Amino acid sequence: GLPAYRITFGGVTGVADVAYLDGALYALLAGGDIDGGVRPNGLYRLDGAGGAELVADISAFIRDHPVAEKPGDYDTDGQPYAMLAVGGAFWVTEGNSNQLLRVGLDGTVTRIADLSRGHPIPTGIAPAPDGGAYVAFFTHAPYAEGTAKVVHVAADGTVTDAWTGLTLVTALAVGPDGALYALEMATGVDPDEPASIGPGTGTVVRRTGPDAAEEVVTGLALPVAMDFGPDGALYVAAPAFGADEGQGTILRLDLAAGQPVAVPTDLPPGPSCP
């Protein structure tokens, strides 16, 4: 019963993220449209029987509390992207107005940090070892190589650079080794032809310094999400768009060998969803 709609690049957006908190499953909706008379974007509690209850209305907050610099493609419902459980609430990245929000289970929505300067498009989020969170920037067109980055956002909203020199980052994860990993949707984009983003150039990189990284996975087809599982393996979802006919995949990648993993162009078929 949760809505979805088609966005830039022909992709479809609906539920952007899911997470458990205190034994309950929550969904972060990005496919809402108040102007179209459908549900608002926000945090929903799923009941396990196909129902979804609105917990916090992010669309209303975005309309009532504009950021300092509205983007040219301003969406009155915003574009919630990812969430992280922090202290009994969720920290939510919102990639249209460009901000980091705190969304409480009591329905409250507050802004932790206004990230709107320059329209960086915050996407992935991961816990920082010293508190706060790491937030990834996807960056806006023309998607020049090395212009994306990761910032650290403290609980008081202080923002500092944590990792620079990245490209089109869609997700972050902290590995079993304690290192920070970033998922790059594509690399080698021609800034004169930003629509040239192509599959097979996505990578996973490990942070080796504030402006340095090493590739651990290459050859990914427009990857959009990742996380480490309890088995220590890395799970990556793809593609970010263009999977209307069942082309979506989840890859299990074993990084234990310590060598970069090159994903083949023609993957063997895996089990299908019913």
N, C-alpha and C positions, 0 to 999 in steps of 0.2 A: 503493500500500500504506500510505500514511499516513492516520491516522484523522481523523474530524471528528465534531462533535456540535453540537446545537442549544442556544443560550444565551439570555440575556435578550433581549427584543424579538422572539424567534423567529428570530434570526439563526443562521447556521451558522459555526462556527469550525473551522479545520483548520490549514493552513500560514498563518502570520501574516505572514511576510516571507521574502524570498530575497536573497542577495547573493553576489558572487564575492569570493574572497580567494585570492591566489597561484594563480590559474588554475582553482581548483575552485569549484563551485557549492554553496552551503549553503542549507538551509531551516530556518527557525525554526518549530517546531511548537507550536501552542497547542490542538490538538484531542486531546491525549493524556488518558488516564484510567487511572492505575495501579489504582485501586480496581475499575475495570471490567475489568481484565485485558488492557488494550491498551497500546500503546507509551507511554512517558513523554513529557511535554513536554520539549523540549530542542533542541539544535543537531544537525542531520543533514547528512551529506555525501551529495550525490546523484551517482550514478555514470554518468548519461547513458543508462542502459539500463532505467530504471524502478525501480532499486533505491535504497535509502536506508540509510545506516549511521549509527547513533547515535554522535555525537562527544562530547557532554556532556549529562548528565542534569540538567535544571533542576528537574524534579519532586522529585528526591531532595534537592537543595539546599534547596528551599523547606521541605520537611518537617523537615529537620535543622537549619535555621538560621532560626527565625521572626523576623519583624520586631518592632519595639517595640510597634506597635499593629496587631493583627490586625483586618481589617474584619469587619463583621457577616456578609457573604456570603463568608467565607474559603473559598478553593478550595485543597485540598491539593496540586493540581498547578500552581497559579498560572495566570497569564494572560500569557505572553510576548507582546509586541506588535510591537516593531520592533527592528532591530539596525543598528549602524554599525561598520564595520571601523576599528579603532584599534590601530596598533602590532602587527600580526600576530595580533590577537584581535578579538572582537566585544564591543561594549558593547550590552547588551540591556535595554530597558525592560520592566518586568513590572507589569501594571496591576491585579492583584488584591491582592497583599500590598504593593504600592506600593514599588518599589525599582529601582535601577539596578545591573545585574550586569555583571561582566566574565567572558566565556565564552571559554576558551582552546581552541585546536585540540588541545591535549594532554588535554582532558577536564576541566580544572579549572574550577570556578565559584566566583567570589568576589563579595562585595558591595562596590560602589564607594560607594553612598550608600543609606541607609535613608530613604525619602521617605514613610513611612507615616502621619505625623501628619496627621489630618484627612481621610484617604482621598482624595488628590487624583487618583488614577488616571493615572499617567504613560503617555503614548502615543508621540507622534512624537519623533524624535531627529535632530539634524543637527550637523555639526562646527562648533565655534566657532573663529574666526580666531586667537585667542590661546591655543589649546589647550583640552582638555576638550571638552565637548559641550553643546548646548542640548537641554533636555528639556521637552516640552509636557505640561501637565496638562489632562485632559479635565474633571475635577471630577465629584463625585457629585450625585445628585438633591438638590434640584429643578432643577438646571442654570440657576441665575439668571444673567441677562445680565451679562457683564463679570466673572464670578468665576473664569474660567480664566486661566492664565498660562503663561509660559515661564521656566524657571530655567536658570542656567548651573551645570554640575557640573564641578568641576576633577578632575584625576586623583587628588588626595588625598581626594576626597569632599566638599570644601567646596561648599556650595550657596548661591547668591545669586540674587535675582530679576533677570531680564533683560528681561522684557516682561510687563506686566500689563494688565488690562482686556479680556481676550479671552473667547470663549465656545465651549465644547465643541470644543477643538482636537484634531484627530485626526492631523495630520502637520505636519512642518516641512521646509523646504528652503532652501538658500542659493542665490540666483539668480546669473546671470552678472554682474549689477551689484554683487555682494557683499552685497546686502541680505538680511535674513532674512524669509522668508515663512511664514505660518501658514495652515493649512486649518481652517476652522470648519465642523463638520458641519451645524450649524443655528444660526440666530439668532432672537431674538424669542420665545423659549420662555416660556410663562406659568409662573412658579414655583409657582403654585397647582395647575397641571395639567401636571406634567412629562411625562406620557405624550403631550402634545400636539405633540411634536417632529414637524414635517412636512417634506416635501420642498420643494425650490425656494427654501429660505432659506439654503443653505450658501454660504460665501464664501471667497475667498482674500484675505488682507490682507498688506500690506507694512509692516514695522516702520519707523516714522519717529521713534521716541523710546522711552524706557523704559516709557511708559504711553500711547503714541499709535500709531495705525495708519491706513493708507488702504486702501480697498477697491480691488482690481484685478480681481477676478472676482466676479460675483453670480449668483444664480439656480441654484446647484448643488443637485442632488437627493441629499442625505445623503452627501456625499463622504467617503471614508475614507483615501485615500492620494494622494500627489503627489510628483513629482520633475521637475527640469529635465533635458531630454535634451541630447545633444551638438549638436543643432541650435538650442539656445537657447530652444526652446518649452517650455511647462509642460504636463506630462501629469498628468491627474487621474482617479482611479478612483472609481466610485460604482456602486450605493449601498452604504452600510455594512451594511445588512440588507435583506431582502426581494427578493433576486435569484435565488430558487430556480429560476425558469423562464426563465433566460437574459436577465434584464433588466439585467445588469451591463454597464457601459460604461467605456471609456477615452477621455477627451476630450483633444485636442491644442489648446492655447490659445496664441495668439501675443500676447505682451504688448508687442511692439516698438512699437506705435502710441502707447503712453503713456497711453491712455485706458482706463477700466474696461471690461471685457468682460462683457456681460450674456448669459448662456446662455439661449437660448429654451426655452420649455416643451416644444415639440414639435421635437425634434432630427431632422434628416434621417437616414435609416438609413445606417450605415457597414458596412464589411466584417464578416462574422461569423467566429467561431472555428470551425474544422472539428470 
